Amino acid sequence: MTDTIPYGQLMHRAMRGLMRELLQEISTLGELPGDHHFFITFDTNHPGVDIAPWLRERYPDEMTVVMQHWFDNLVVLEDRFSVTLNFGDQPEPLVIPFLAIKTFVDPSVEFGLRFDGEDDLDDMDDDIPESPMVVIEEDDIEDIVEEPKGDAEVVSLDAFRKPS
């Protein structure tokens, strides 16, 4: 156990859970609602990534796929998802572990996630950089934390102790 709370790692876990839940809903619907579409960039060398050899040759390090109008066989598991996408009129199945994903973007609503660094979710002692995914706008800070009203007052706990 470390002396600090691994907020970055916990955030990455939560955001991957968000992606998993979202893809499960899309799998149930069978299509993306409205103008939604996803750009998913992943590490093609990550263990568990399964793509056609010609795709691996063309994208030896990372690949960005688009889920929009046509996709098939979307299956979402706890640690990965599989989907068939069309590459130049050639349907190809892909298996992508959630840990292989580098970015997940839905430009129709200006939503995006970026996963920096290596994060092993089974080992909470790793030093993971703070996640860049959460940005609190200055105007929103007032809603979260009220500014102190007046001077702070120090209260001694001795005033609340029972006499012995």
Secondary structure per residue as TSV (DSSP state, phi and psi in degrees):
chain	resnum	aa	ss	phi	psi
A	1	M	-	360.0	139.2
A	2	T	-	-92.5	174.2
A	3	D	S	-87.1	-1.1
A	4	T	S	-128.6	157.4
A	5	I	-	-83.2	127.1
A	6	P	-	-81.4	72.4
A	7	Y	H	-57.8	-42.5
A	8	G	H	-59.1	-45.3
A	9	Q	H	-66.7	-40.9
A	10	L	H	-64.7	-38.6
A	11	M	H	-65.3	-42.6
A	12	H	H	-59.9	-43.1
A	13	R	H	-61.1	-45.1
A	14	A	H	-64.1	-42.0
A	15	M	H	-69.3	-34.6
A	16	R	H	-68.1	-35.6
A	17	G	H	-63.6	-38.8
A	18	L	H	-61.0	-45.9
A	19	M	H	-60.5	-45.1
A	20	R	H	-59.4	-47.9
A	21	E	H	-62.9	-42.5
A	22	L	H	-62.0	-47.6
A	23	L	H	-66.0	-33.0
A	24	Q	H	-63.6	-42.3
A	25	E	H	-63.5	-42.1
A	26	I	H	-64.0	-39.1
A	27	S	H	-60.5	-41.5
A	28	T	H	-67.6	-43.2
A	29	L	H	-68.8	-35.8
A	30	G	S	85.6	-2.4
A	31	E	S	-159.8	162.8
A	32	L	-	-86.1	135.8
A	33	P	-	-75.5	148.8
A	34	G	T	54.7	-135.9
A	35	D	T	-93.3	8.3
A	36	H	-	-61.5	140.7
A	37	H	-	-157.0	153.0
A	38	F	E	-118.7	136.1
A	39	F	E	-105.6	118.7
A	40	I	E	-120.4	116.0
A	41	T	E	-103.4	132.6
A	42	F	E	-141.0	158.6
A	43	D	E	-80.3	113.4
A	44	T	T	-72.1	-12.9
A	45	N	T	-95.3	-3.4
A	46	H	S	-65.5	139.4
A	47	P	T	-56.7	133.8
A	48	G	T	97.3	-14.2
A	49	V	-	-70.3	128.7
A	50	D	B	-127.7	108.1
A	51	I	-	-133.9	162.1
A	52	A	-	-59.7	145.8
A	53	P	H	-55.1	-37.6
A	54	W	H	-68.0	-31.3
A	55	L	H	-71.6	-40.3
A	56	R	H	-63.7	-37.2
A	57	E	H	-67.7	-39.7
A	58	R	H	-74.6	-31.4
A	59	Y	-	-125.4	77.6
A	60	P	S	-71.5	-19.8
A	61	D	S	-116.2	-51.5
A	62	E	E	-147.5	159.2
A	63	M	E	-143.3	142.8
A	64	T	E	-113.9	125.5
A	65	V	E	-113.5	156.9
A	66	V	E	-119.6	125.4
A	67	M	E	-104.9	115.3
A	68	Q	S	-144.5	-95.9
A	69	H	S	-78.8	-42.3
A	70	W	-	-126.1	123.9
A	71	F	-	-153.9	158.8
A	72	D	E	-144.5	160.2
A	73	N	E	54.0	41.9
A	74	L	E	-74.3	116.2
A	75	V	E	-125.7	126.7
A	76	V	E	-114.4	123.5
A	77	L	-	-110.9	178.4
A	78	E	S	-60.4	-40.6
A	79	D	S	-112.4	-3.2
A	80	R	E	-162.6	170.6
A	81	F	E	-137.2	157.4
A	82	S	E	-126.9	147.1
A	83	V	E	-155.5	149.0
A	84	T	E	-103.7	125.1
A	85	L	E	-121.1	161.7
A	86	N	E	-99.1	124.0
A	87	F	S	-119.1	97.4
A	88	G	S	58.4	51.3
A	89	D	S	64.2	21.9
A	90	Q	-	-124.3	104.5
A	91	P	E	-66.9	132.9
A	92	E	E	-133.5	130.2
A	93	P	E	-78.3	143.1
A	94	L	E	-129.2	142.6
A	95	V	E	-120.2	123.4
A	96	I	E	-128.9	111.6
A	97	P	E	-66.4	144.8
A	98	F	G	-61.1	-31.2
A	99	L	G	-70.2	-15.6
A	100	A	G	-82.6	-14.8
A	101	I	E	-74.8	130.0
A	102	K	E	-98.2	-41.0
A	103	T	E	-142.1	149.7
A	104	F	E	-137.7	117.0
A	105	V	E	-132.2	135.1
A	106	D	E	-117.2	93.0
A	107	P	T	-67.2	-16.4
A	108	S	T	-67.0	-23.5
A	109	V	T	-126.1	14.5
A	110	E	T	54.3	46.7
A	111	F	E	-112.2	134.6
A	112	G	E	-154.1	149.3
A	113	L	E	-126.0	142.0
A	114	R	E	-130.9	133.0
A	115	F	-	-111.6	109.7
A	116	D	-	-100.3	143.7
A	117	G	S	79.5	171.9
A	118	E	-	-91.3	126.3
A	119	D	-	-134.6	111.8
A	120	D	-	-90.8	110.1
A	121	L	T	-71.0	-12.9
A	122	D	T	-86.3	-11.1
A	123	D	-	-123.7	92.4
A	124	M	T	-73.4	-1.4
A	125	D	T	-88.6	-8.3
A	126	D	S	-65.5	148.5
A	127	D	-	-87.2	101.7
A	128	I	-	-103.0	133.7
A	129	P	-	-62.9	151.1
A	130	E	-	-56.4	136.4
A	131	S	-	-67.6	134.2
A	132	P	S	-85.9	7.0
A	133	M	S	-79.0	-23.2
A	134	V	-	-103.1	119.0
A	135	V	-	-124.0	122.0
A	136	I	-	-103.1	117.7
A	137	E	-	-68.7	149.4
A	138	E	H	-57.8	-38.7
A	139	D	H	-65.9	-29.1
A	140	D	H	-77.9	-20.1
A	141	I	H	-61.3	-37.0
A	142	E	H	-61.2	-33.5
A	143	D	H	-71.5	-25.9
A	144	I	H	-89.0	-45.4
A	145	V	S	-125.8	119.7
A	146	E	-	-76.8	139.3
A	147	E	-	-68.9	145.1
A	148	P	-	-61.8	141.3
A	149	K	-	-97.4	109.1
A	150	G	S	78.9	-166.7
A	151	D	S	-78.3	149.3
A	152	A	-	-73.8	149.2
A	153	E	-	-119.9	130.6
A	154	V	-	-91.9	127.4
A	155	V	-	-116.7	129.1
A	156	S	-	-81.7	134.9
A	157	L	G	-70.0	-17.9
A	158	D	G	-59.4	-28.6
A	159	A	G	-66.7	-20.1
A	160	F	G	-103.1	-2.6
A	161	R	S	-78.4	143.3
A	162	K	-	-76.6	142.7
A	163	P	-	-65.5	143.6
A	164	S	-	-92.2	360.0
